[in-house]
């Protein structure tokens, strides 16, 4: 410790006034109240998936066959009706403005539906029940897909509580993370449906078991594409609001760095003074110990600063960390610096007390 002042992470400057701190505290409180929901949206930056409405439980079929032409035609009509009803419900529920004529044009254009590569799943089928597997293809105008891609890349507000499994991602992400394939305006993927026969000989398509990510994606694409302008407006307002909150967080971080830097400078000075006051004999006896303590403090406090924010308990968090989801990389580095300084100051204060014991005998 002789002639070796402890490291300082920031220069000493005038400490902020009490009024300024109180004002900042009030601003941070406002940030808690009004910003939490917005930051939650920024983390996920997705929209809630619209659940498909209930379809008719059954529709009449001609034969107990997965590949019967009449059955397939009935399925195509059901798929088209399902897409139309759910897109309209989704758009209506959003309460966003949209071009109704454009919506109708796109809904009519998606009638180019085909069901191919039909096969019967013999393992799952029974005497009076066929489990049918196939590939469903739906074609839509390229303009719709382009708008959908733009809209689904933007942050979209989720009303109420949104569970993680209810979130969709960009159109490209949905396609790449599933069995979907997209080319030349045509989306295709697996499609499962069932055909059953009652004891009276009536044959029906069981639409309650009709599943396909193709249908879900087309519904989301059309409902997002037609609301592109509204979603852009929401995103612009959201980003502007985020910028204001980010500026407030940055101000709070800078003040915290300054406060801790001043405390660190004071503690380092006190540590050096106490080190001198313990006397030469004690310094010689504890020199190696003091060196090891310094190394341990610096290394372990740096690790503390690098700890993930997500791993911090509620007691460990400070007001300036509200809304950390929207921080820039520079702000995250400053946060790491703050937590390193907090750790260092705490350990330095404890070390000063230990050394004073040597002075007092």
TAGIWO-V53871 format. One record per run of one state. SS is the DSSP state (A for helix, B for strand, O for the rest). FROM is the first residue (numbers start at 1). TO is the last residue. If there is no record, write none. Layout:
BEGIN
<<SS	FROM	TO> <SS	FROM	TO>>
END
This chain:
BEGIN
<<O	1	17> <A	18	44> <O	45	47> <B	48	48> <O	49	57> <B	58	60> <O	61	68> <A	69	94> <O	95	99> <A	100	109> <O	110	111> <B	112	120> <O	121	125> <B	126	126> <O	127	128> <B	129	139> <O	140	141> <A	142	152> <O	153	163> <A	164	166> <B	167	167> <O	168	170> <A	171	176> <O	177	180> <B	181	183> <O	184	185> <B	186	197> <O	198	202> <B	203	211> <O	212	212> <A	213	225> <O	226	227> <A	228	277> <O	278	279> <A	280	305> <O	306	308> <A	309	311> <O	312	318> <A	319	321> <O	322	323> <A	324	326> <O	327	328> <A	329	359> <O	360	361>>
END
